[in-house]
Amino acid sequence: MIDLNQHKLELDYPCSWKYKLVIRKEHNMNKIIKEILEDRKHGIKPSKVSKEGKFKSYTLDLIVEDEEDRKALYQILGDHEHIKMVV
C-alpha cells in the first residue's frame, strides 16, 4: 500500500480545491462558511444526509492560492466548533 504522507502533492497553483464538510443537521452551513471565508469567492453544495439524519455533508469549492493557503483552510475548517469532519 502507498503511504500518501510520504509523497508531496504536486499542484499548479492557484487551483480549484474541494473540501467535503460534515455538520450536525441543526447547524446552518452557509452561516458557518460566511463566518470563516467572509467575502472570499466560493461555492457550497449539499451532498449527503446521514442514514439517521443527524448529519449533513457539503462540498465546498474554492480557489486556493498555494499549498499554505490550502492547508490553512483545512485547519481553520477543521477547528470550527460546528464542523465535525473535513475531508
VEXMIGU-11428 format. One record per residue (C-alpha): residue number from 0; x, y, z. Coordinates in nm, 4 decimals, padded with zeros to 6 digits, always signed. Layout:
REM residues N
seq,c1,c2,c3
NUM,X,Y,Z $
...
***
This chain:
REM residues 87
seq,c1,c2,c3
0,+00.0000,+00.0000,+00.0000 $
1,+00.1209,+00.3527,-00.0782 $
2,+00.1771,+00.5840,+00.2178 $
3,+00.0441,+00.9177,+00.0929 $
4,+00.2165,+01.1011,+00.3783 $
5,+00.5489,+01.0165,+00.2144 $
6,+00.4564,+01.1923,-00.1123 $
7,+00.4186,+01.5630,-00.1748 $
8,+00.1081,+01.6626,-00.3680 $
9,+00.2118,+01.8331,-00.6923 $
10,-00.0392,+02.1017,-00.7895 $
11,-00.0272,+02.4043,-01.0154 $
12,-00.1426,+02.6954,-00.8007 $
13,-00.3702,+02.8792,-00.7900 $
14,-00.6191,+02.5975,-00.8449 $
15,-00.9699,+02.4883,-00.7610 $
16,-00.9918,+02.2737,-00.4465 $
17,-01.2824,+02.0887,-00.2900 $
18,-01.3341,+02.0190,+00.0785 $
19,-01.6023,+01.7795,+00.1995 $
20,-01.7545,+01.9118,+00.5227 $
21,-01.9811,+01.7343,+00.7709 $
22,-02.2006,+01.9165,+01.0235 $
23,-02.4913,+01.8308,+01.2512 $
24,-02.8266,+01.8873,+01.0795 $
25,-02.9306,+02.1731,+01.3103 $
26,-02.6440,+02.3992,+01.2003 $
27,-02.6518,+02.6308,+00.9002 $
28,-02.3602,+02.5608,+00.6671 $
29,-02.3993,+02.8883,+00.4770 $
30,-02.3663,+03.0836,+00.8015 $
31,-02.0626,+02.8802,+00.9089 $
32,-01.8867,+02.9300,+00.5749 $
33,-01.9666,+03.3042,+00.5757 $
34,-01.8031,+03.3306,+00.9226 $
35,-01.4908,+03.1532,+00.8017 $
36,-01.4463,+03.2794,+00.4457 $
37,-01.6117,+03.6213,+00.4811 $
38,-01.6116,+03.7637,+00.1245 $
39,-01.3878,+03.5011,-00.0354 $
40,-01.5488,+03.3617,-00.3510 $
41,-01.6642,+03.0020,-00.3108 $
42,-01.9342,+02.7513,-00.3967 $
43,-02.1138,+02.5285,-00.1476 $
44,-02.3371,+02.2362,-00.2439 $
45,-02.5281,+01.9918,-00.0258 $
46,-02.4013,+01.6383,-00.0680 $
47,-02.5499,+01.3690,+00.1581 $
48,-02.7501,+01.3198,+00.4756 $
49,-02.6516,+01.0501,+00.7233 $
50,-02.8647,+00.7370,+00.7489 $
51,-03.0312,+00.8552,+01.0714 $
52,-03.0484,+01.2169,+00.9524 $
53,-02.8271,+01.3606,+01.2272 $
54,-02.5510,+01.4860,+00.9962 $
55,-02.5339,+01.6620,+00.6610 $
56,-02.2379,+01.6830,+00.4279 $
57,-02.1483,+01.9583,+00.1843 $
58,-01.8880,+02.0156,-00.0834 $
59,-01.7029,+02.3452,-00.0573 $
60,-01.5297,+02.4526,-00.3801 $
61,-01.2919,+02.7477,-00.3944 $
62,-00.9623,+02.8671,-00.5390 $
63,-00.6574,+02.8092,-00.3212 $
64,-00.3581,+03.0308,-00.3874 $
65,-00.0824,+02.7948,-00.2729 $
66,-00.0128,+02.4934,-00.0527 $
67,-00.0020,+02.7069,+00.2604 $
68,-00.3464,+02.8518,+00.1803 $
69,-00.4894,+02.5037,+00.1122 $
70,-00.3559,+02.3590,+00.4380 $
71,-00.4527,+02.6659,+00.6426 $
72,-00.8119,+02.6428,+00.5182 $
73,-00.8207,+02.2740,+00.6069 $
74,-00.7056,+02.3591,+00.9599 $
75,-00.9464,+02.6528,+01.0009 $
76,-01.2418,+02.4488,+00.8759 $
77,-01.1498,+02.1548,+01.0993 $
78,-01.1144,+02.3783,+01.4040 $
79,-01.4629,+02.5291,+01.3704 $
80,-01.6864,+02.4158,+01.6556 $
81,-01.9775,+02.3097,+01.4301 $
82,-01.7797,+02.1292,+01.1601 $
83,-01.7453,+01.7665,+01.2668 $
84,-01.5269,+01.6444,+00.9797 $
85,-01.3252,+01.7809,+00.6878 $
86,-01.2106,+01.5538,+00.4067 $
***
